[in-house]
């Protein structure tokens, strides 16, 4: 399913004891194996970017040191080392009436960063502690949010603005099947001959249009003489060079035509 396209609605209520991550953590406890990162889809989605997060209610069931409960996406765990909080739950940081944080206690135990995060976390003393997905506004898991996380992980480290690129592509005023074709080409999912050969399909890899180079996505759609002639005939030849793959070529073409339109 392409990024930016409507994802199937497949939400379900959160049950801490029924999640994959919790199950693997239980396995880790029984086998003395430290699973610090939950890997899904070939190592692209990790606990760091898509996890169950504690929502503090009365604080009676959330461990101070082991649960991700701080309101900070980059690091929700506490790292303060103090005998005063070892084996303790969050409710021990509240005042005697359990109506607000014990400010003096928190400032004495935690460093400034963690103390400020704790004090900024609202106290809901009449509600039970709960869990939610950190990428979901509703707190419930959905296929759509998982896919967005996957795309973010896959595209991390790229110099281009991938989110803007996908949004621009899916907002094109063209037939949906053409958008899906562009997505398939951009993600190198087209069954070109070089990919088929890579899958051990016995085919002649030469491009059937020019019989000069291997049929890759980049070649058949951009550099093949047939493709070049098509661009020339429609008067939309984008002189794009020095790119790595069709996705970069398409983004550069978008930028080229956008600047040309503005000028």
C-alpha positions as CSV (number, residue, x, y, z in Angstrom):
1,X,0.0,0.0,0.0
2,X,1.6,3.4,-1.0
3,X,2.4,6.1,1.5
4,X,-0.3,8.8,1.5
5,X,-3.0,6.4,0.1
6,X,-6.0,5.6,2.3
7,X,-5.2,2.6,4.5
8,X,-7.7,0.0,5.5
9,X,-9.4,0.6,8.8
10,X,-8.1,-2.2,11.0
11,X,-8.2,-0.7,14.5
12,X,-8.5,-2.7,17.6
13,X,-8.5,-1.9,21.3
14,X,-5.2,-1.9,23.2
15,X,-4.6,-4.8,25.5
16,X,-1.2,-4.6,27.1
17,X,-1.0,-8.3,27.8
18,X,-1.9,-9.2,24.2
19,X,0.7,-7.1,22.3
20,X,3.6,-8.6,20.4
21,X,6.1,-6.4,22.3
22,X,4.8,-7.5,25.7
23,X,4.9,-11.2,24.6
24,X,8.5,-10.9,23.4
25,X,9.5,-9.1,26.6
26,X,7.9,-12.0,28.6
27,X,9.9,-14.5,26.5
28,X,13.0,-12.4,27.1
29,X,12.5,-12.6,30.9
30,X,12.2,-16.3,30.8
31,X,15.2,-16.9,28.5
32,X,17.5,-14.2,29.9
33,X,17.6,-12.6,26.4
34,X,17.5,-8.8,26.3
35,X,15.1,-7.7,23.6
36,X,15.7,-4.0,23.6
37,X,14.3,-3.4,20.2
38,X,11.2,-5.0,18.7
39,X,11.9,-5.6,15.1
40,X,9.1,-5.8,12.5
41,X,9.1,-5.9,8.7
42,X,12.8,-6.7,8.1
43,X,14.0,-4.5,10.9
44,X,12.3,-1.3,9.8
45,X,10.0,-0.7,12.7
46,X,11.4,-0.6,16.2
47,X,10.2,0.0,19.7
48,X,11.8,3.4,19.5
49,X,9.3,4.7,16.9
50,X,6.1,2.7,17.5
51,X,5.5,1.4,21.0
52,X,2.9,1.1,23.7
53,X,3.2,4.1,26.0
54,X,2.0,4.5,29.5
55,X,-0.7,7.1,30.2
56,X,-0.6,8.1,33.8
57,X,-3.9,7.8,35.7
58,X,-3.5,7.2,39.4
59,X,0.0,5.9,38.8
60,X,-0.5,2.7,40.8
61,X,0.6,0.3,38.1
62,X,3.3,2.1,36.3
63,X,6.9,1.4,37.3
64,X,9.0,4.6,37.5
65,X,12.2,3.0,36.1
66,X,11.0,0.4,33.6
67,X,7.9,1.8,31.9
68,X,7.8,4.5,29.1
69,X,5.7,7.1,30.9
70,X,7.4,10.5,30.5
71,X,5.7,12.9,28.0
72,X,8.6,13.0,25.6
73,X,8.6,11.2,22.2
74,X,12.4,11.1,22.0
75,X,12.9,9.3,25.3
76,X,10.0,8.3,27.6
77,X,12.0,6.4,30.2
78,X,13.6,7.8,33.3
79,X,17.3,7.3,33.8
80,X,17.8,8.7,37.3
81,X,19.5,6.2,39.6
82,X,18.3,6.5,43.2
83,X,17.4,4.0,45.9
84,X,14.3,6.1,46.6
85,X,12.6,5.0,43.3
86,X,13.9,1.5,42.8
87,X,11.0,-0.9,42.5
88,X,8.5,2.0,43.0
89,X,5.5,3.0,41.0
90,X,4.6,6.5,39.8
91,X,1.9,7.0,42.5
92,X,4.7,7.3,45.1
93,X,5.7,10.6,43.5
94,X,2.3,12.1,44.3
95,X,1.4,14.0,47.5
96,X,-0.4,12.3,50.4
97,X,-3.8,13.2,48.9
98,X,-2.7,11.8,45.5
99,X,-4.1,14.9,43.8
100,X,-0.9,16.4,42.5
101,X,2.8,15.8,42.1
102,X,5.1,16.0,45.2
103,X,7.2,18.8,43.7
104,X,9.9,18.9,46.4
105,X,10.4,15.1,46.2
106,X,10.6,15.1,42.4
107,X,13.1,18.0,42.3
108,X,15.2,16.3,44.9
109,X,15.4,12.9,43.1
110,X,15.4,13.6,39.4
111,X,17.6,15.8,37.1
112,X,16.1,19.0,35.7
113,X,14.9,17.4,32.4
114,X,13.1,14.5,34.0
115,X,11.7,16.6,36.8
116,X,10.2,19.1,34.4
117,X,8.7,16.4,32.2
118,X,7.1,14.7,35.2
119,X,5.7,17.9,36.6
120,X,4.3,18.8,33.1
121,X,2.4,15.5,33.1
122,X,-1.2,16.0,34.2
123,X,-2.4,13.9,37.2
124,X,-5.6,11.9,36.7
125,X,-5.9,10.4,40.1
126,X,-9.5,9.2,39.5
127,X,-8.6,7.3,36.4
128,X,-6.7,4.0,36.0
129,X,-3.4,3.9,34.3
130,X,-3.7,3.0,30.6
131,X,-1.6,2.3,27.5
132,X,-1.7,3.7,24.0
133,X,0.2,3.7,20.7
134,X,2.5,6.7,20.6
135,X,1.8,7.3,16.9
136,X,-2.0,7.3,17.3
137,X,-4.1,10.2,18.4
138,X,-6.8,7.8,19.5
139,X,-4.3,5.5,21.3
140,X,-5.5,2.5,19.3
141,X,-3.4,0.5,16.8
142,X,-4.2,1.0,13.1
143,X,-2.7,-0.4,9.9
144,X,-2.4,3.2,8.6
145,X,-0.2,4.4,11.4
146,X,2.0,1.3,11.2
147,X,2.5,1.9,7.5
148,X,3.4,5.6,8.1
149,X,6.0,4.6,10.7
150,X,7.3,2.0,8.2
151,X,7.7,4.6,5.5
152,X,9.3,7.0,7.9
153,X,11.8,4.4,8.9
154,X,12.5,3.3,5.3
155,X,13.1,6.9,4.2
156,X,15.1,8.1,7.2
157,X,18.5,9.4,6.3
158,X,17.5,10.4,2.8
159,X,18.3,14.0,1.8
160,X,15.0,14.6,0.0
161,X,11.8,15.5,1.7
162,X,10.1,12.2,1.2
163,X,6.9,13.1,2.9
164,X,6.4,16.1,0.6
165,X,7.3,14.0,-2.4
166,X,4.7,11.4,-1.7
167,X,2.1,14.0,-0.9
168,X,2.8,15.8,-4.1
169,X,2.6,12.6,-6.1
170,X,-0.7,11.4,-4.6
171,X,-2.2,14.9,-5.1
172,X,-1.6,14.8,-8.9
173,X,-4.8,15.3,-10.9
174,X,-4.4,12.1,-12.9
175,X,-6.0,8.7,-12.9
176,X,-5.5,6.6,-9.8
177,X,-4.0,3.7,-11.8
178,X,-1.3,6.1,-13.1
179,X,-0.5,7.2,-9.5
180,X,-0.2,3.6,-8.5
181,X,2.1,3.0,-11.4
182,X,4.3,5.9,-10.4
183,X,4.4,4.6,-6.8
184,X,5.4,1.1,-8.0
185,X,8.2,2.6,-10.1
186,X,9.3,4.9,-7.3
187,X,9.6,2.0,-4.9
188,X,11.2,-0.3,-7.5
189,X,8.3,-2.7,-7.5
190,X,7.7,-2.9,-11.3
191,X,8.5,-6.4,-12.7
192,X,11.3,-5.2,-15.0
193,X,13.6,-7.7,-16.5
194,X,16.5,-6.9,-14.3
195,X,14.3,-7.5,-11.2
196,X,13.0,-10.8,-12.7
197,X,16.5,-12.0,-13.3
198,X,17.3,-11.1,-9.7
199,X,14.4,-13.4,-8.7
200,X,16.0,-16.2,-10.8
201,X,13.6,-15.9,-13.7
202,X,15.3,-16.9,-16.8
203,X,14.7,-13.9,-19.1
204,X,16.7,-11.9,-21.5
205,X,17.4,-8.7,-19.5
206,X,17.9,-6.5,-22.5
207,X,15.4,-3.7,-23.0
208,X,12.9,-4.7,-25.7
209,X,12.6,-1.1,-26.9
210,X,16.3,-0.4,-27.6
211,X,18.0,-3.8,-27.2
212,X,21.0,-1.8,-25.9
213,X,20.8,-1.8,-22.0
214,X,19.2,-3.9,-19.3
215,X,15.6,-3.2,-18.7
216,X,15.5,-1.4,-15.3
217,X,12.9,1.0,-14.0
218,X,15.2,3.9,-14.4
219,X,16.2,2.9,-17.9
220,X,12.8,2.0,-19.4
221,X,11.1,5.1,-18.0
222,X,13.8,7.8,-18.4
223,X,17.0,7.0,-20.3
224,X,15.8,4.6,-23.0
225,X,15.7,6.2,-26.4
226,X,12.0,5.3,-26.6
227,X,11.3,7.1,-23.3
228,X,13.3,10.1,-24.4
229,X,11.3,10.2,-27.7
230,X,8.0,10.1,-25.8
231,X,9.1,13.1,-23.6
232,X,10.2,15.0,-26.7
233,X,6.9,14.4,-28.5
234,X,4.9,15.8,-25.6
235,X,7.2,18.7,-25.1
236,X,7.9,17.8,-21.4
237,X,11.6,16.7,-21.5
238,X,13.1,17.1,-18.1
239,X,16.9,17.3,-18.2
240,X,17.5,15.5,-14.9
241,X,20.9,14.0,-14.3
242,X,22.9,12.8,-11.3
243,X,20.0,11.1,-9.6
244,X,20.0,7.7,-7.8
245,X,16.8,5.8,-8.9
246,X,13.5,6.7,-10.3
247,X,12.1,8.2,-7.1
248,X,14.8,10.9,-7.1
249,X,14.3,11.4,-10.8
250,X,10.6,11.9,-10.4
251,X,11.1,14.4,-7.5
252,X,13.6,16.3,-9.6
253,X,11.2,16.3,-12.5
254,X,8.5,17.7,-10.1
255,X,10.8,20.5,-9.0
256,X,11.9,21.2,-12.6
257,X,8.3,21.6,-13.9
258,X,7.3,23.5,-10.8
259,X,10.1,26.1,-11.3
260,X,9.3,26.2,-15.0
261,X,5.7,27.0,-14.3
262,X,6.6,29.7,-11.9
263,X,9.0,31.3,-14.4
